[in-house]
Amino acid sequence: MNDIASVNESLFESIKHVNEYGQEYWTARELLRALEYNEYRFFKKVIEKAMTACEASGGNGSDHFVQVHDMVPIGSGAEREVEDYRLSRYA
């Protein structure tokens, strides 16, 4: 394996999550940083295209693209809700 591939693999493995059923997933907000997107709104368009491609190939988008809402700190102890996706390896 070349150096670039091993760096990419370790980067993706480092942000991988595993749910209570043993299924792997990645969050869109963590992936967008790894893929060097500046803003979520631009990465969301990529997710939407991937969902369309998944469904066009006969896949069930809801199995691979799960929309969630997480709470994130915004300062002085306050939090706000933000949209995110949990993405399978297929996504």
Backbone as XML, in Angstrom:
<?xml version="1.0"?>
<chain id="A" units="angstrom">
  <residue number="1" name="MET">
    <atom name="N" x="0.853" y="-1.172" z="0.000"/>
    <atom name="CA" x="0.000" y="0.000" z="0.000"/>
    <atom name="C" x="0.897" y="1.233" z="0.000"/>
  </residue>
  <residue number="2" name="ASN">
    <atom name="N" x="0.556" y="2.212" z="-0.840"/>
    <atom name="CA" x="1.404" y="3.408" z="-0.886"/>
    <atom name="C" x="1.124" y="4.315" z="0.311"/>
  </residue>
  <residue number="3" name="ASP">
    <atom name="N" x="1.982" y="5.296" z="0.502"/>
    <atom name="CA" x="1.887" y="6.166" z="1.669"/>
    <atom name="C" x="0.576" y="6.947" z="1.730"/>
  </residue>
  <residue number="4" name="ILE">
    <atom name="N" x="0.112" y="7.464" z="0.596"/>
    <atom name="CA" x="-1.132" y="8.238" z="0.572"/>
    <atom name="C" x="-2.304" y="7.367" z="0.982"/>
  </residue>
  <residue number="5" name="ALA">
    <atom name="N" x="-2.371" y="6.163" z="0.439"/>
    <atom name="CA" x="-3.464" y="5.258" z="0.784"/>
    <atom name="C" x="-3.443" y="4.921" z="2.263"/>
  </residue>
  <residue number="6" name="SER">
    <atom name="N" x="-2.284" y="4.694" z="2.847"/>
    <atom name="CA" x="-2.262" y="4.343" z="4.256"/>
    <atom name="C" x="-2.586" y="5.525" z="5.149"/>
  </residue>
  <residue number="7" name="VAL">
    <atom name="N" x="-2.218" y="6.729" z="4.742"/>
    <atom name="CA" x="-2.619" y="7.916" z="5.515"/>
    <atom name="C" x="-4.128" y="8.074" z="5.459"/>
  </residue>
  <residue number="8" name="ASN">
    <atom name="N" x="-4.716" y="7.939" z="4.260"/>
    <atom name="CA" x="-6.163" y="8.059" z="4.121"/>
    <atom name="C" x="-6.895" y="6.997" z="4.927"/>
  </residue>
  <residue number="9" name="GLU">
    <atom name="N" x="-6.405" y="5.765" z="4.851"/>
    <atom name="CA" x="-7.057" y="4.688" z="5.584"/>
    <atom name="C" x="-7.013" y="4.950" z="7.087"/>
  </residue>
  <residue number="10" name="SER">
    <atom name="N" x="-5.878" y="5.369" z="7.604"/>
    <atom name="CA" x="-5.791" y="5.603" z="9.042"/>
    <atom name="C" x="-6.630" y="6.819" z="9.448"/>
  </residue>
  <residue number="11" name="LEU">
    <atom name="N" x="-6.732" y="7.831" z="8.582"/>
    <atom name="CA" x="-7.579" y="8.983" z="8.862"/>
    <atom name="C" x="-9.035" y="8.552" z="8.982"/>
  </residue>
  <residue number="12" name="PHE">
    <atom name="N" x="-9.510" y="7.769" z="8.026"/>
    <atom name="CA" x="-10.903" y="7.326" z="8.062"/>
    <atom name="C" x="-11.162" y="6.367" z="9.221"/>
  </residue>
  <residue number="13" name="GLU">
    <atom name="N" x="-10.210" y="5.527" z="9.531"/>
    <atom name="CA" x="-10.368" y="4.630" z="10.673"/>
    <atom name="C" x="-10.401" y="5.417" z="11.983"/>
  </residue>
  <residue number="14" name="SER">
    <atom name="N" x="-9.665" y="6.517" z="12.050"/>
    <atom name="CA" x="-9.611" y="7.297" z="13.290"/>
    <atom name="C" x="-10.913" y="8.038" z="13.579"/>
  </residue>
  <residue number="15" name="ILE">
    <atom name="N" x="-11.727" y="8.302" z="12.557"/>
    <atom name="CA" x="-13.001" y="8.993" z="12.787"/>
    <atom name="C" x="-14.204" y="8.057" z="12.676"/>
  </residue>
  <residue number="16" name="LYS">
    <atom name="N" x="-13.944" y="6.784" z="12.534"/>
    <atom name="CA" x="-15.024" y="5.783" z="12.435"/>
    <atom name="C" x="-15.680" y="5.603" z="13.803"/>
  </residue>
  <residue number="17" name="HIS">
    <atom name="N" x="-16.976" y="5.403" z="13.794"/>
    <atom name="CA" x="-17.749" y="5.092" z="14.995"/>
    <atom name="C" x="-18.376" y="3.716" z="14.795"/>
  </residue>
  <residue number="18" name="VAL">
    <atom name="N" x="-18.735" y="3.071" z="15.878"/>
    <atom name="CA" x="-19.438" y="1.791" z="15.822"/>
    <atom name="C" x="-20.649" y="1.909" z="16.742"/>
  </residue>
  <residue number="19" name="ASN">
    <atom name="N" x="-21.831" y="1.617" z="16.208"/>
    <atom name="CA" x="-23.035" y="1.733" z="17.031"/>
    <atom name="C" x="-23.233" y="0.498" z="17.916"/>
  </residue>
  <residue number="20" name="GLU">
    <atom name="N" x="-24.304" y="0.502" z="18.656"/>
    <atom name="CA" x="-24.565" y="-0.583" z="19.607"/>
    <atom name="C" x="-24.817" y="-1.933" z="18.938"/>
  </residue>
  <residue number="21" name="TYR">
    <atom name="N" x="-25.034" y="-1.946" z="17.621"/>
    <atom name="CA" x="-25.245" y="-3.190" z="16.881"/>
    <atom name="C" x="-23.981" y="-3.644" z="16.152"/>
  </residue>
  <residue number="22" name="GLY">
    <atom name="N" x="-22.882" y="-2.944" z="16.382"/>
    <atom name="CA" x="-21.621" y="-3.293" z="15.742"/>
    <atom name="C" x="-21.468" y="-2.768" z="14.326"/>
  </residue>
  <residue number="23" name="GLN">
    <atom name="N" x="-22.361" y="-1.884" z="13.904"/>
    <atom name="CA" x="-22.303" y="-1.325" z="12.553"/>
    <atom name="C" x="-21.421" y="-0.077" z="12.542"/>
  </residue>
  <residue number="24" name="GLU">
    <atom name="N" x="-20.544" y="-0.011" z="11.552"/>
    <atom name="CA" x="-19.649" y="1.133" z="11.409"/>
    <atom name="C" x="-20.396" y="2.301" z="10.773"/>
  </residue>
  <residue number="25" name="TYR">
    <atom name="N" x="-20.037" y="3.511" z="11.199"/>
    <atom name="CA" x="-20.552" y="4.706" z="10.536"/>
    <atom name="C" x="-19.583" y="5.862" z="10.744"/>
  </residue>
  <residue number="26" name="TRP">
    <atom name="N" x="-19.730" y="6.843" z="9.891"/>
    <atom name="CA" x="-18.943" y="8.067" z="9.958"/>
    <atom name="C" x="-19.926" y="9.219" z="10.009"/>
  </residue>
  <residue number="27" name="THR">
    <atom name="N" x="-19.604" y="10.277" z="10.742"/>
    <atom name="CA" x="-20.484" y="11.438" z="10.741"/>
    <atom name="C" x="-20.067" y="12.376" z="9.620"/>
  </residue>
  <residue number="28" name="ALA">
    <atom name="N" x="-21.058" y="12.984" z="9.003"/>
    <atom name="CA" x="-20.794" y="13.901" z="7.894"/>
    <atom name="C" x="-19.930" y="15.072" z="8.351"/>
  </residue>
  <residue number="29" name="ARG">
    <atom name="N" x="-20.170" y="15.571" z="9.542"/>
    <atom name="CA" x="-19.407" y="16.737" z="10.013"/>
    <atom name="C" x="-17.942" y="16.405" z="10.267"/>
  </residue>
  <residue number="30" name="GLU">
    <atom name="N" x="-17.643" y="15.183" z="10.665"/>
    <atom name="CA" x="-16.237" y="14.782" z="10.809"/>
    <atom name="C" x="-15.614" y="14.505" z="9.435"/>
  </residue>
  <residue number="31" name="LEU">
    <atom name="N" x="-16.387" y="13.875" z="8.561"/>
    <atom name="CA" x="-15.878" y="13.585" z="7.217"/>
    <atom name="C" x="-15.579" y="14.845" z="6.419"/>
  </residue>
  <residue number="32" name="LEU">
    <atom name="N" x="-16.419" y="15.859" z="6.564"/>
    <atom name="CA" x="-16.194" y="17.064" z="5.765"/>
    <atom name="C" x="-14.848" y="17.692" z="6.098"/>
  </residue>
  <residue number="33" name="ARG">
    <atom name="N" x="-14.438" y="17.625" z="7.352"/>
    <atom name="CA" x="-13.118" y="18.151" z="7.711"/>
    <atom name="C" x="-12.016" y="17.283" z="7.119"/>
  </residue>
  <residue number="34" name="ALA">
    <atom name="N" x="-12.198" y="15.971" z="7.177"/>
    <atom name="CA" x="-11.201" y="15.043" z="6.636"/>
    <atom name="C" x="-11.053" y="15.216" z="5.125"/>
  </residue>
  <residue number="35" name="LEU">
    <atom name="N" x="-12.140" y="15.561" z="4.459"/>
    <atom name="CA" x="-12.119" y="15.748" z="3.006"/>
    <atom name="C" x="-11.870" y="17.202" z="2.612"/>
  </residue>
  <residue number="36" name="GLU">
    <atom name="N" x="-11.586" y="18.014" z="3.607"/>
    <atom name="CA" x="-11.193" y="19.413" z="3.426"/>
    <atom name="C" x="-12.277" y="20.297" z="2.803"/>
  </residue>
  <residue number="37" name="TYR">
    <atom name="N" x="-13.535" y="20.035" z="3.179"/>
    <atom name="CA" x="-14.608" y="20.960" z="2.826"/>
    <atom name="C" x="-14.624" y="22.063" z="3.872"/>
  </residue>
  <residue number="38" name="ASN">
    <atom name="N" x="-14.920" y="23.275" z="3.455"/>
    <atom name="CA" x="-14.924" y="24.406" z="4.379"/>
    <atom name="C" x="-16.230" y="24.546" z="5.146"/>
  </residue>
  <residue number="39" name="GLU">
    <atom name="N" x="-17.335" y="24.168" z="4.521"/>
    <atom name="CA" x="-18.629" y="24.370" z="5.152"/>
    <atom name="C" x="-19.542" y="23.163" z="4.931"/>
  </residue>
  <residue number="40" name="TYR">
    <atom name="N" x="-20.378" y="22.918" z="5.925"/>
    <atom name="CA" x="-21.314" y="21.798" z="5.881"/>
    <atom name="C" x="-22.268" y="21.932" z="4.694"/>
  </residue>
  <residue number="41" name="ARG">
    <atom name="N" x="-22.715" y="23.130" z="4.402"/>
    <atom name="CA" x="-23.703" y="23.316" z="3.322"/>
    <atom name="C" x="-23.173" y="22.827" z="1.973"/>
  </residue>
  <residue number="42" name="PHE">
    <atom name="N" x="-21.866" y="22.943" z="1.748"/>
    <atom name="CA" x="-21.297" y="22.443" z="0.495"/>
    <atom name="C" x="-21.199" y="20.914" z="0.517"/>
  </residue>
  <residue number="43" name="PHE">
    <atom name="N" x="-20.854" y="20.359" z="1.664"/>
    <atom name="CA" x="-20.731" y="18.906" z="1.787"/>
    <atom name="C" x="-22.107" y="18.247" z="1.737"/>
  </residue>
  <residue number="44" name="LYS">
    <atom name="N" x="-23.125" y="18.928" z="2.225"/>
    <atom name="CA" x="-24.487" y="18.380" z="2.198"/>
    <atom name="C" x="-24.930" y="18.106" z="0.755"/>
  </residue>
  <residue number="45" name="LYS">
    <atom name="N" x="-24.516" y="18.954" z="-0.175"/>
    <atom name="CA" x="-24.862" y="18.729" z="-1.587"/>
    <atom name="C" x="-24.237" y="17.435" z="-2.096"/>
  </residue>
  <residue number="46" name="VAL">
    <atom name="N" x="-23.031" y="17.134" z="-1.639"/>
    <atom name="CA" x="-22.354" y="15.890" z="-2.009"/>
    <atom name="C" x="-23.130" y="14.696" z="-1.437"/>
  </residue>
  <residue number="47" name="ILE">
    <atom name="N" x="-23.570" y="14.819" z="-0.198"/>
    <atom name="CA" x="-24.346" y="13.749" z="0.442"/>
    <atom name="C" x="-25.645" y="13.515" z="-0.332"/>
  </residue>
  <residue number="48" name="GLU">
    <atom name="N" x="-26.320" y="14.579" z="-0.702"/>
    <atom name="CA" x="-27.572" y="14.443" z="-1.447"/>
    <atom name="C" x="-27.357" y="13.742" z="-2.786"/>
  </residue>
  <residue number="49" name="LYS">
    <atom name="N" x="-26.274" y="14.056" z="-3.480"/>
    <atom name="CA" x="-25.966" y="13.380" z="-4.745"/>
    <atom name="C" x="-25.663" y="11.904" z="-4.501"/>
  </residue>
  <residue number="50" name="ALA">
    <atom name="N" x="-24.942" y="11.611" z="-3.433"/>
    <atom name="CA" x="-24.627" y="10.216" z="-3.107"/>
    <atom name="C" x="-25.895" y="9.445" z="-2.751"/>
  </residue>
  <residue number="51" name="MET">
    <atom name="N" x="-26.830" y="10.086" z="-2.070"/>
    <atom name="CA" x="-28.107" y="9.433" z="-1.744"/>
    <atom name="C" x="-28.871" y="9.100" z="-3.019"/>
  </residue>
  <residue number="52" name="THR">
    <atom name="N" x="-28.895" y="10.036" z="-3.949"/>
    <atom name="CA" x="-29.576" y="9.817" z="-5.229"/>
    <atom name="C" x="-28.934" y="8.658" z="-5.982"/>
  </residue>
  <residue number="53" name="ALA">
    <atom name="N" x="-27.610" y="8.615" z="-6.019"/>
    <atom name="CA" x="-26.892" y="7.538" z="-6.699"/>
    <atom name="C" x="-27.159" y="6.193" z="-6.031"/>
  </residue>
  <residue number="54" name="CYS">
    <atom name="N" x="-27.205" y="6.182" z="-4.717"/>
    <atom name="CA" x="-27.485" y="4.947" z="-3.973"/>
    <atom name="C" x="-28.857" y="4.400" z="-4.341"/>
  </residue>
  <residue number="55" name="GLU">
    <atom name="N" x="-29.857" y="5.279" z="-4.325"/>
    <atom name="CA" x="-31.221" y="4.853" z="-4.641"/>
    <atom name="C" x="-31.364" y="4.451" z="-6.107"/>
  </residue>
  <residue number="56" name="ALA">
    <atom name="N" x="-30.652" y="5.136" z="-7.003"/>
    <atom name="CA" x="-30.706" y="4.807" z="-8.427"/>
    <atom name="C" x="-30.099" y="3.435" z="-8.703"/>
  </residue>
  <residue number="57" name="SER">
    <atom name="N" x="-29.153" y="3.013" z="-7.853"/>
    <atom name="CA" x="-28.541" y="1.695" z="-8.040"/>
    <atom name="C" x="-29.284" y="0.597" z="-7.298"/>
  </residue>
  <residue number="58" name="GLY">
    <atom name="N" x="-30.456" y="0.943" z="-6.759"/>
    <atom name="CA" x="-31.279" y="-0.059" z="-6.092"/>
    <atom name="C" x="-31.060" y="-0.156" z="-4.593"/>
  </residue>
  <residue number="59" name="GLY">
    <atom name="N" x="-30.189" y="0.675" z="-4.047"/>
    <atom name="CA" x="-29.946" y="0.666" z="-2.607"/>
    <atom name="C" x="-31.025" y="1.430" z="-1.860"/>
  </residue>
  <residue number="60" name="ASN">
    <atom name="N" x="-31.111" y="1.184" z="-0.578"/>
    <atom name="CA" x="-32.056" y="1.896" z="0.272"/>
    <atom name="C" x="-31.280" y="3.006" z="0.986"/>
  </residue>
  <residue number="61" name="GLY">
    <atom name="N" x="-31.490" y="4.244" z="0.565"/>
    <atom name="CA" x="-30.761" y="5.370" z="1.121"/>
    <atom name="C" x="-30.852" y="5.478" z="2.623"/>
  </residue>
  <residue number="62" name="SER">
    <atom name="N" x="-32.003" y="5.133" z="3.186"/>
    <atom name="CA" x="-32.174" y="5.267" z="4.632"/>
    <atom name="C" x="-31.329" y="4.263" z="5.418"/>
  </residue>
  <residue number="63" name="ASP">
    <atom name="N" x="-30.809" y="3.244" z="4.748"/>
    <atom name="CA" x="-29.905" y="2.300" z="5.406"/>
    <atom name="C" x="-28.481" y="2.848" z="5.499"/>
  </residue>
  <residue number="64" name="HIS">
    <atom name="N" x="-28.142" y="3.761" z="4.639"/>
    <atom name="CA" x="-26.762" y="4.226" z="4.528"/>
    <atom name="C" x="-26.572" y="5.703" z="4.855"/>
  </residue>
  <residue number="65" name="PHE">
    <atom name="N" x="-27.660" y="6.463" z="4.869"/>
    <atom name="CA" x="-27.623" y="7.901" z="5.131"/>
    <atom name="C" x="-28.681" y="8.211" z="6.188"/>
  </residue>
  <residue number="66" name="VAL">
    <atom name="N" x="-28.288" y="8.262" z="7.431"/>
    <atom name="CA" x="-29.241" y="8.474" z="8.516"/>
    <atom name="C" x="-29.086" y="9.903" z="9.023"/>
  </residue>
  <residue number="67" name="GLN">
    <atom name="N" x="-30.144" y="10.689" z="8.842"/>
    <atom name="CA" x="-30.085" y="12.075" z="9.306"/>
    <atom name="C" x="-30.291" y="12.096" z="10.816"/>
  </residue>
  <residue number="68" name="VAL">
    <atom name="N" x="-29.435" y="12.840" z="11.513"/>
    <atom name="CA" x="-29.523" y="12.985" z="12.967"/>
    <atom name="C" x="-29.374" y="14.466" z="13.314"/>
  </residue>
  <residue number="69" name="HIS">
    <atom name="N" x="-29.694" y="14.775" z="14.545"/>
    <atom name="CA" x="-29.496" y="16.131" z="15.067"/>
    <atom name="C" x="-28.693" y="16.012" z="16.348"/>
  </residue>
  <residue number="70" name="ASP">
    <atom name="N" x="-27.563" y="16.689" z="16.374"/>
    <atom name="CA" x="-26.669" y="16.649" z="17.532"/>
    <atom name="C" x="-26.629" y="18.019" z="18.190"/>
  </residue>
  <residue number="71" name="MET">
    <atom name="N" x="-26.310" y="18.016" z="19.468"/>
    <atom name="CA" x="-26.126" y="19.265" z="20.198"/>
    <atom name="C" x="-24.632" y="19.597" z="20.214"/>
  </residue>
  <residue number="72" name="VAL">
    <atom name="N" x="-24.307" y="20.840" z="19.879"/>
    <atom name="CA" x="-22.909" y="21.281" z="19.874"/>
    <atom name="C" x="-22.781" y="22.521" z="20.756"/>
  </residue>
  <residue number="73" name="PRO">
    <atom name="N" x="-21.644" y="22.641" z="21.443"/>
    <atom name="CA" x="-21.443" y="23.826" z="22.289"/>
    <atom name="C" x="-21.227" y="25.077" z="21.427"/>
  </residue>
  <residue number="74" name="ILE">
    <atom name="N" x="-21.808" y="26.189" z="21.865"/>
    <atom name="CA" x="-21.634" y="27.446" z="21.130"/>
    <atom name="C" x="-21.010" y="28.531" z="22.000"/>
  </residue>
  <residue number="75" name="GLY">
    <atom name="N" x="-20.593" y="28.175" z="23.177"/>
    <atom name="CA" x="-19.953" y="29.148" z="24.060"/>
    <atom name="C" x="-20.770" y="29.423" z="25.297"/>
  </residue>
  <residue number="76" name="SER">
    <atom name="N" x="-20.087" y="29.846" z="26.311"/>
    <atom name="CA" x="-20.665" y="30.156" z="27.624"/>
    <atom name="C" x="-21.650" y="29.092" z="28.122"/>
  </residue>
  <residue number="77" name="GLY">
    <atom name="N" x="-21.315" y="27.836" z="27.859"/>
    <atom name="CA" x="-22.105" y="26.719" z="28.360"/>
    <atom name="C" x="-23.368" y="26.411" z="27.569"/>
  </residue>
  <residue number="78" name="ALA">
    <atom name="N" x="-23.682" y="27.208" z="26.559"/>
    <atom name="CA" x="-24.895" y="26.991" z="25.761"/>
    <atom name="C" x="-24.618" y="25.982" z="24.654"/>
  </residue>
  <residue number="79" name="GLU">
    <atom name="N" x="-25.691" y="25.377" z="24.172"/>
    <atom name="CA" x="-25.599" y="24.429" z="23.056"/>
    <atom name="C" x="-26.677" y="24.752" z="22.046"/>
  </residue>
  <residue number="80" name="ARG">
    <atom name="N" x="-26.455" y="24.288" z="20.825"/>
    <atom name="CA" x="-27.504" y="24.396" z="19.813"/>
    <atom name="C" x="-27.538" y="23.112" z="19.010"/>
  </residue>
  <residue number="81" name="GLU">
    <atom name="N" x="-28.683" y="22.867" z="18.427"/>
    <atom name="CA" x="-28.886" y="21.661" z="17.636"/>
    <atom name="C" x="-28.414" y="21.894" z="16.208"/>
  </residue>
  <residue number="82" name="VAL">
    <atom name="N" x="-27.660" y="20.921" z="15.668"/>
    <atom name="CA" x="-27.211" y="20.988" z="14.280"/>
    <atom name="C" x="-27.557" y="19.685" z="13.566"/>
  </residue>
  <residue number="83" name="GLU">
    <atom name="N" x="-27.819" y="19.800" z="12.290"/>
    <atom name="CA" x="-28.093" y="18.637" z="11.449"/>
    <atom name="C" x="-26.781" y="17.918" z="11.140"/>
  </residue>
  <residue number="84" name="ASP">
    <atom name="N" x="-26.846" y="16.600" z="11.086"/>
    <atom name="CA" x="-25.695" y="15.793" z="10.708"/>
    <atom name="C" x="-26.234" y="14.522" z="10.057"/>
  </residue>
  <residue number="85" name="TYR">
    <atom name="N" x="-25.356" y="13.750" z="9.491"/>
    <atom name="CA" x="-25.712" y="12.450" z="8.934"/>
    <atom name="C" x="-24.760" y="11.416" z="9.491"/>
  </residue>
  <residue number="86" name="ARG">
    <atom name="N" x="-25.263" y="10.221" z="9.688"/>
    <atom name="CA" x="-24.429" y="9.067" z="9.979"/>
    <atom name="C" x="-24.391" y="8.260" z="8.696"/>
  </residue>
  <residue number="87" name="LEU">
    <atom name="N" x="-23.179" y="8.079" z="8.200"/>
    <atom name="CA" x="-22.983" y="7.470" z="6.886"/>
    <atom name="C" x="-22.328" y="6.106" z="7.005"/>
  </residue>
  <residue number="88" name="SER">
    <atom name="N" x="-22.868" y="5.130" z="6.296"/>
    <atom name="CA" x="-22.261" y="3.796" z="6.280"/>
    <atom name="C" x="-21.044" y="3.801" z="5.356"/>
  </residue>
  <residue number="89" name="ARG">
    <atom name="N" x="-20.331" y="2.713" z="5.360"/>
    <atom name="CA" x="-19.190" y="2.577" z="4.454"/>
    <atom name="C" x="-19.662" y="2.650" z="2.994"/>
  </residue>
  <residue number="90" name="TYR">
    <atom name="N" x="-20.844" y="2.146" z="2.712"/>
    <atom name="CA" x="-21.389" y="2.185" z="1.356"/>
    <atom name="C" x="-21.641" y="3.618" z="0.892"/>
  </residue>
  <residue number="91" name="ALA">
    <atom name="N" x="-22.053" y="4.482" z="1.825"/>
    <atom name="CA" x="-22.371" y="5.877" z="1.481"/>
    <atom name="C" x="-21.146" y="6.546" z="0.913"/>
  </residue>
</chain>
